[in-house]
Amino acid sequence: MLVLSLPHHLASAIYDGTKRCELRKGAAQIAPLDKVVIYETQPNRAVTGFFIVESCHKDDVCDLWAWVKDHGITRERYLEYFARREVGFAIRIRIARRLHREITLRGGRRSTQRFGRLRPSCSCWRKVT
């Protein structure tokens, strides 16, 4: 299961539905209907929920904007995020759910904009599946 690290304000925007597309500089191996776990960085440093992938798209940054423009991100923020990049990756969010209880991962995680994987052997696997 894919894990994304996000700051609290972006995770909250996903949960409340104002952010319906997640941008990434690198592509991930995910498909429609996959579940993606959200790990919130500072201050929570915990798994706080998940979302279901509606669709994903990798494209030239100029062309990708047409695919994400009505999904909760401004053009200014979009261009700032993809500055000096030719290709971008976007994940449309079908539905998102905040967990009733946050799950702190042993050993913590570092704040990163990279992808991680949650293994079935992880103690929190059952709590988010």
JOSUL-V693619 format. One record per helix or strand. SS is the DSSP state (a for helix, b for strand). FROM is the first residue (numbers start at 1). TO is the last residue. If there is no record, write none. Layout:
{{SS;FROM;TO} {SS;FROM;TO}}
This chain:
{{b;2;6} {a;8;15} {b;21;24} {b;35;40} {b;46;60} {a;61;68} {a;75;81} {b;87;103} {b;115;117} {a;125;128}}
